[in-house]
Amino acid sequence: MARFTLDTLGDLPESSRSCVFWELDPVRRARAEAAGEGASEKEAWLSRVLLEWGSCGRVVYVDGQAAGFVAYAPATYLPGAAALPTAPPSEDAVLLSTALVLPEHRGGGLGRILMQGVVTDLVKRGGIRAVEAFGDARTPGADADGHPGPCVLPADYLLHVGFKTHRPHPRHPRMRLEVKSAVTWRSEVETALERLLGVVRPAPAVSAATERTTDHH
């Protein structure tokens, strides 16, 4: 796995590089999308978070290609979340905005491995009790009523990787994963990694300058 930086952002699918549902409020997001500036806004957002707060995600590689990624940050950096009915997140938690495993790599445990990467990062940082996320409780694609849809993680996925419902809602429950309890995943994740040996390849080399930037704080 590699840190989520401007370099690794470039390895992700175009839809992920330009999605700013979480990173901008609805007015700015509509303006950016209309102007085709989603990708540049995403880069600006990532640069700001890395500089001001530090590491905010992970990218996992399989056979030299990005197979999935996660992104997280304090809610103040994710104003799009304010539009959801179970907002705001708890003050003692960071917000998981995105967790994606590409379709061809699903079912192999990468989603759980990515979440362990998040927990490891937060344990090292210290002072953060939990990760929260907004779930989508409906079947993906079941409606076309203007809801965020694919921008919000399926609640079933969040339950599968260890989250519990913190604030119920028929469509968008707010889910929570306690960092302390998630540390117990370590042996399970190590076993999963052993099964993936020979499949998961080392991430592209990160320059010393980039590493210093991502380790800010």
Secondary structure, 3 states (H helix, E strand, C coil): CEECCHHHHCCCCHHHHHCCCCCCCHHHHHHHHHCCCHHHHHHHHHHHHHHHCCCCEEEEEECCEEEEEEEEECHHHCHHHHHCCCCCCCCCEEEEEEEEECHHHCCCCHHHHHHHHHHHHHHHHCCCCEEEEEEECCCCCCCCCCCCHHHCEEHHHHHHCCCEEEECCCCCCEEEEEHHHHHHHHHHHHHHHHHHECCECCCCCCCHHHHHHHCCC
